[in-house]
Structures are given as structure tokens and as C-alpha cells.
Amino acid sequence: MTRFLAGRLVRAVFILLVITVSNFFLIHAAPGDPAAVMAGESGDADPQFLEQLRERFGLDKPLYVQLGIYVSHVVRLDLGYSYRQQLPVLDLILERLPATLLLSLSAFAVSLGLGILAGAMAAARQGRLSDTLISLFALIFYATPLFWLALMAVLLFSIELGWLPGFGYETVGAGYAGFARALDIAKHLVLPAMTLGLFFMAVYVRMTRASMLEVSQMDFVKTAKAKGLRPRVIQRRHVLRNALLPVVTLAGLQAGQLVGGAVLIETVFAWPGIGRLMFEALSQRDYNLLLGVFVVSAAMVLLFNLITDVLYRFVDPRIRVAS
């Protein structure tokens, strides 16, 4: 296990370095000058003032020099300084990261849990009305645009019914503490987490159903039936467990996509996460902050993939033996 983790970590560090360099060139190839944006907002577009701004933030140096300086800082876990927020980039990201992790992990738990449960129910009732309804609802959630689903959820559950708050991370000015604050945050979390989770849940429903139907035709399942085991035991211990491997594979890939999907959800629900921070940095041409968010997001995706590789070894012992 130690050798396995060491190899995966070395590979992840190399991939993260490649992503960092690629993002650096992509960001600087985009149109727009941060110095011109700041000068325009301050009402001073004098060429001398622009040169002073570029010199202050290192934008006057050649691109390869800027890249070398930036990579050397990233290696030391220094993501630079946000010239718009006047704060270190790492501090800004760490301030917003807990909200994004809370939203992403909650949505991931909702999508994976409900997806596997609904997919298993559909596979066990193949050809029945319940199987058709589950597949139909999964397809509807997958085909519905995420932003439209979020807006409809706010209109229905927040404005019309008044059951849940529609925007924000917690009630502003309420002064809650302890369990009351946790409960207030949980209420604000329901709509964004369910909206994001239901969109990805549809994929797990289809994958679980298809995988279980394929496994149910294998010889070891027929042997279990011949031994007289109860259908529920066969579905739970033999079919579902062996059908989870492709689901875990897909979950590991989509866990990183939840961070990208959270950008839209955080904007609609005014959720103070790094997705919304990235959108603000993009509109303000804050290169350092934008690159810092990209680096942290890529690191999170690589971490989720590493966790997926570790889970493989527990879901299917054959992988542990082969490696």
C-alpha cells in the first residue's frame, strides 16, 4: 500500500505541475490587461501609470520569466498575491474552500447514495412500471439544464412554499452559534446540494442498473440461485457488490466535476465558495487569484482520483492482488 500510494502521489504531483503550466499560458493568452482594468476603475488611464502597475505586479517581465517565478512560488505553496483583493491568494481560497467542500461533498453523497439505491431498485424490478418510472425521472433530471433546475427550486421551495432559504450560506445578522448555526447552514445547504446532486444522480442510476443487470447473468449468480439463497441476499451480497466497481470508477471521475458544477450553483444560490470566487476573479482579470483557484481545483480532482484508486482495492480484492 505504501508503494502504491507513493507512486500515485508522484504521478499526481507531475500532473499538477503540467496543469499549472498549461493554465498559466491559457490565462495569459486570454484578451484583457489587468493593469488596464485597474487603471480604468481608478479613473486614470495614463500610460505612465499603466507601466507602474505592470512593474508593481510583475507584468512587465517576459512571459517565461513570469512563469518561472510563479512555478517556484507554487512549489513553496505560495500562490501569490491578489492585487484586486489586496490579500494573499491562499488565504482567500482557504476562506472559501470549506463552503465549496461542504457543498460538493453533500451533493456527491446525495447523488451517489440516491443513484445506487434507485439503480438497484430499478434492476431488481426490471421491466416493471417502477423500473420505467425510475429510469424516466433519472433521464429528466439529467436532461434538465442545471441553472434552470436551480432557479425552479428557488421559486418553488423558497418563494412559493417558504420551506427553505433560497440564497446565501447562513442567515446574515442572526448571530447563531453552535448547533443553531449548524442547523441554519444545513437549511441553506439543502437546495444547492439537492440541485447539484440530482443532476449527477441520474448517471449513477443508469450505470448501477446496467451494471447489476450484466452481473446478474454471470455464472456465480446462477450458482447462488441454485444453492437456494434468498433473492435479496443474492442482490445485495453478490450482484450489487460486484456491480459497484464501474460505479466507483464513474464516481471518482465525477467527484472532480462537482467542483466545476459548483461554479454555476454557487452563483445562482449566492454560495460563498471558490467557484464564485473564480467567477469574480475572471471578471476582474485577477490572474493570480484565478490561477490559484485552478491549482487548488486541480489538486482536489487529483485527490478524489487517488481516493478512488484506494477504494478500488477494497471494493474488488482482485485489484489489490494484481497490483
Protein Blocks (a to p, Z undefined) as FASTA:
>chain_A
ZZmmmmmmmmmmmmmmmmmmmmmmmmmmpgcdfklmmmmmnopacfklmmmmmmmnopmp
cfklmmmmmmmmmmnopgbjafklopafklmmmmmmmmmmmmmmmmmmmmmmmmmmmmmm
mmmmgoiaklmmmmmmmmmmmmpcfklmmmmmmmmmmmmnomacfedjbdehklpghjll
mmmmmmmmmmmmmmmmmmmmmmmmmmmmmmmmmmmmpmklmmmmmnopafklmmmmmmmm
mmmmmmmmmmmmmmmmmmmmmmmmmmmnopacfklmmmmmmmnopaklmmmmmmmmmmmm
mmmmmmmmmmmmmmmmmlmmmZZ
